Amino acid sequence: MFLRLSGHRPQFLAAAFVAVTLPVGVTSAQACEKTYTIGYSHPVSEAKAVQAVAKYAQKRADEVGCVKLLLDATTNLNLQTQRAAVENWILQGVDAIVIRAVDPTAFTQLQREAQAKGIKWLTYTKPMKDQDGSVGWDTNKAGELIAEDLTKWVKDHLPAGGISAAVTELTIESSLAGQWEIPEAALKKLNVPVVLAQDCADQECGLAMAETALREHPDLRIFIGGSTDDPGVGAARAFQNAGIDPNDVYLGGMDGSEQALVEVKKGTYYKATAAIRLDLLGYSIIDAALNAVKGTGETNILSPNQLATTRDAEQLDQLIDQYK
């Protein structure tokens, strides 16, 4: 069972969205009967969004008190570096590990070793068998947010049809499938053909993908970054280079990267992103891990996505501010 945090209008940095029983604000080691140690490992710690999540996880640890957060410095999907960090945490005897593994199969033995020592093993968006908990976001809800906004835009701006679409996927990440499958289903319902759907997760790929689709299908007017926002940011350059009126183009994506949010704010090609609440995601790392260690409360927590558009300038600015 997952706890889904509210996706209503954000009150950013709301501290007590998941109950814990540790004394709030206790920071002195002398005041703590026990200090809980949590290791958080992400394979691309250099990414701005990952750094923001880590910042909020540290903020939550400070607010709860009696919690020491260890951060893995793995970058560029380096499996050896990530394994070394986790091995060190197991040797230290931390209380919990929250990990997005480069390759989950490469960590199954370490998971067994950790759990045999009583260390709770939680995953971050990449589930593993016999895990003790998980954090992430509702990928189906993210897909629904973009599908609903896309549907309204098509009906309002191009009701006569005669357009086509491209969608990026990331099939190796099957847990994210709702982010592209749900928009694809919405396009089918609108009778908008998807002329190109392929794995793509960066700006250069998105640029090349949009350029290819535009050459073969000059009526391409919709591009959905179902994998993440970066392909859509790249695709925007392709539409701009082709001299297509931004009022006739819908670009949408997932996650709410800083650059995508800035593109949305421009009010041109990029119309919307299903942005992750990075503050709540960071908080959930601490709360889910503590609940797993203590055996109380929810250990599977999904943070909400929020649709970022120019229609809500205040919310858009708040989502951008998460990166500051």
C-alpha positions in Angstrom: 0.0 0.0 0.0 1.3 3.5 -0.9 0.7 6.7 0.9 -0.1 9.4 -1.7 0.6 12.8 -0.5 -1.8 15.6 -1.4 -1.3 17.3 -4.7 -3.5 20.3 -3.9 -2.1 23.8 -4.1 1.4 23.7 -2.6 2.4 24.9 0.8 6.1 24.4 0.2 8.2 23.0 3.0 5.3 21.9 5.0 7.1 19.8 7.6 4.7 17.4 9.1 3.1 15.7 6.1 4.0 12.2 7.5 3.8 11.5 11.2 6.9 10.4 13.0 7.3 9.8 16.7 10.8 11.2 17.2 11.0 14.5 19.1 10.8 17.4 16.6 13.7 19.8 16.6 16.0 17.7 18.9 19.5 18.3 17.4 21.8 17.7 20.3 23.4 14.3 20.3 23.2 14.4 24.1 19.4 14.8 24.0 19.0 11.8 21.7 18.5 8.3 23.1 19.4 7.1 19.7 20.6 8.8 16.5 19.2 7.2 13.4 21.6 7.0 10.4 20.1 7.0 6.9 22.1 6.6 3.7 20.6 8.0 0.5 22.2 7.0 -2.8 21.3 8.3 -6.3 23.5 7.5 -9.3 23.5 11.0 -10.8 24.1 13.2 -7.7 25.3 15.9 -10.0 21.8 16.6 -11.3 20.2 19.7 -10.0 16.9 17.9 -9.2 18.8 15.3 -7.2 20.7 17.9 -5.3 17.5 19.7 -4.5 15.9 16.4 -3.2 19.0 15.9 -1.0 18.7 19.4 0.3 15.1 18.8 1.4 16.0 15.4 2.9 18.7 17.1 5.0 16.1 19.8 6.0 13.7 17.1 7.1 16.4 15.3 9.1 17.3 18.5 10.9 13.6 19.2 11.6 13.0 15.7 13.1 16.2 15.7 15.0 18.3 12.7 16.1 18.8 11.8 12.4 22.1 11.7 10.5 21.8 11.7 6.7 24.7 10.2 4.6 24.8 11.2 0.9 26.4 9.1 -1.8 28.5 11.2 -4.2 28.1 8.8 -7.2 27.9 10.6 -10.5 27.3 9.6 -14.1 25.7 6.3 -13.3 29.0 4.9 -12.0 28.1 1.4 -10.7 31.4 0.8 -8.9 31.2 4.1 -7.0 27.7 3.4 -5.9 28.4 -0.1 -4.8 31.4 1.1 -2.8 29.3 3.7 -1.0 26.6 1.1 -0.1 29.2 -1.4 1.0 30.7 1.2 3.4 27.2 2.0 4.8 26.6 -1.7 5.5 30.0 -2.0 7.2 29.1 1.1 9.3 25.8 -0.5 10.3 23.5 2.3 9.3 19.8 2.0 10.1 18.4 2.4 6.6 19.5 2.7 3.0 17.4 4.5 0.4 18.7 3.8 -3.1 18.0 4.3 -6.7 20.3 1.6 -8.0 22.2 2.0 -11.3 21.3 -1.7 -11.9 19.1 -3.3 -9.2 20.5 -6.8 -10.1 23.9 -5.7 -9.1 22.7 -4.9 -5.6 20.7 -8.0 -4.7 23.5 -9.5 -2.7 24.2 -6.2 -0.9 20.5 -6.0 -0.1 20.6 -9.4 1.5 23.7 -8.5 3.5 22.2 -5.3 4.7 18.9 -6.8 5.7 20.6 -9.7 7.4 22.3 -7.0 9.7 18.9 -5.4 10.4 19.4 -2.5 8.0 16.2 -1.5 6.2 16.4 -1.4 2.4 14.2 1.1 0.6 14.2 2.0 -3.0 13.8 5.3 -4.9 11.7 4.9 -8.0 13.3 1.5 -8.9 11.6 -1.3 -7.0 13.5 -4.3 -5.8 12.1 -7.6 -4.5 11.8 -7.9 -0.8 12.4 -4.2 -0.2 11.4 -2.7 3.1 9.8 0.4 1.6 10.0 2.9 -1.2 9.7 6.6 -2.2 8.9 8.1 -5.6 6.0 9.8 -7.4 2.8 8.7 -8.9 3.8 8.1 -12.6 0.3 7.4 -13.7 -0.9 10.6 -12.2 1.9 12.4 -14.0 0.7 10.9 -17.3 -2.9 11.9 -16.5 -2.0 15.5 -15.8 -0.3 15.9 -19.2 -3.0 13.9 -21.0 -5.8 16.1 -19.6 -4.0 19.3 -20.3 -3.0 18.2 -23.8 -6.6 17.1 -24.6 -8.0 20.5 -23.6 -5.3 22.3 -25.6 -6.0 20.3 -28.8 -9.8 20.9 -28.5 -9.2 24.7 -27.9 -6.5 25.4 -30.4 -6.6 22.8 -33.2 -10.1 21.3 -33.1 -10.0 20.5 -36.9 -7.2 18.1 -36.4 -4.7 17.5 -39.3 -1.8 17.2 -36.9 0.6 14.5 -35.7 2.6 13.9 -32.5 5.8 12.4 -31.2 6.3 10.8 -27.8 9.5 9.9 -25.9 9.6 6.8 -23.8 12.2 5.0 -21.6 11.3 1.4 -21.9 14.1 0.2 -19.6 12.3 2.1 -16.8 9.1 0.1 -16.9 7.9 1.7 -13.6 7.6 5.0 -15.5 5.4 3.6 -18.3 2.3 5.6 -17.3 4.1 8.8 -18.1 4.0 8.0 -21.8 1.3 5.3 -22.2 -1.4 7.6 -20.8 -0.7 10.6 -23.0 -0.4 8.2 -26.0 -3.9 6.9 -25.2 -5.2 10.4 -25.0 -3.7 11.2 -28.4 -5.4 8.1 -29.9 -8.7 9.2 -28.5 -8.2 12.6 -30.1 -7.4 10.9 -33.4 -3.9 12.4 -33.4 -1.5 9.9 -34.9 1.8 9.3 -33.0 4.2 9.2 -35.9 7.3 8.7 -33.8 7.7 7.0 -30.4 11.1 6.0 -29.1 13.4 5.9 -26.1 14.9 9.3 -25.5 16.0 11.0 -22.3 18.2 14.0 -23.2 18.0 17.3 -25.0 20.1 16.3 -28.0 18.1 13.2 -28.6 14.9 15.3 -28.3 16.2 17.8 -30.9 17.2 15.1 -33.3 13.9 13.2 -32.8 11.8 16.3 -33.5 13.9 17.3 -36.5 13.4 13.8 -38.0 9.7 13.8 -37.3 9.2 17.3 -38.8 11.0 16.3 -42.0 8.8 13.3 -42.5 5.7 14.8 -41.0 5.5 18.6 -41.5 2.2 18.6 -39.6 3.9 17.6 -36.3 2.6 19.9 -33.7 2.7 17.9 -30.5 5.8 16.5 -28.7 5.5 14.8 -25.3 8.5 14.0 -23.2 7.1 11.0 -21.5 10.5 9.9 -20.3 11.5 13.3 -18.7 11.5 17.0 -19.6 14.9 17.1 -21.4 13.8 15.8 -24.7 11.0 18.4 -24.9 13.5 21.2 -24.2 15.5 19.9 -27.1 12.5 19.6 -29.3 11.6 23.2 -28.7 14.7 24.2 -30.6 13.6 22.1 -33.5 10.3 23.8 -33.8 11.9 27.2 -33.4 14.5 26.4 -36.1 11.6 25.3 -38.4 9.9 28.7 -37.8 6.7 27.2 -36.6 4.3 29.4 -34.7 4.6 28.5 -31.0 0.8 29.1 -30.6 0.3 26.0 -32.8 2.6 23.7 -30.9 2.2 21.8 -27.6 5.3 20.5 -25.9 4.8 18.8 -22.6 7.0 16.7 -20.3 7.6 15.0 -17.0 9.4 15.8 -13.7 9.6 19.6 -13.8 13.3 20.2 -14.5 14.5 23.7 -13.8 15.1 24.4 -17.5 11.7 23.0 -18.5 10.0 25.2 -15.9 11.8 28.2 -17.3 10.7 27.2 -20.8 7.1 27.0 -19.6 7.4 30.4 -18.0 8.4 31.9 -21.4 4.9 31.1 -22.7 6.1 29.8 -26.1 6.5 26.2 -27.2 6.7 24.4 -23.9 3.2 24.4 -22.5 3.3 22.2 -19.4 5.3 19.8 -17.3 4.0 17.3 -14.6 6.4 18.6 -12.0 7.6 16.6 -9.0 7.3 18.2 -5.6 11.0 17.9 -4.8 10.5 19.2 -1.3 8.0 16.4 -0.4 10.1 13.8 -2.2 13.1 14.8 -0.1 11.0 14.7 3.1 9.7 11.3 2.2 13.2 9.8 2.1 13.5 10.5 5.9 10.0 9.7 6.9 9.7 6.4 5.0 13.1 5.3 6.3 12.3 6.1 9.9 9.0 4.4 9.7 10.7 1.3 8.3 13.3 1.3 11.1 10.8 1.8 13.8 8.1 -0.5 12.4 5.4 2.2 12.5 3.7 4.3 9.9 3.8 4.1 6.1 6.9 2.9 4.4 5.8 3.4 0.8 5.3 7.1 0.0 4.4 8.6 -3.3 4.9 12.4 -3.6 2.6 14.3 -5.8 3.2 15.8 -9.3 1.7 19.2 -10.0 0.9 20.5 -13.5 3.1 23.6 -14.1 1.7 26.0 -16.7 1.5 29.8 -17.1 -2.1 29.7 -15.9 -0.8 29.6 -12.3 2.2 31.9 -12.2 2.6 31.7 -8.5 2.8 27.9 -8.4 5.2 28.0 -11.4 7.5 30.3 -9.5 7.4 28.2 -6.4 8.4 25.1 -8.4 11.3 27.0 -9.9 12.3 28.2 -6.5 12.8 24.6 -5.4 16.1 24.7 -7.3 17.5 27.7 -5.5 
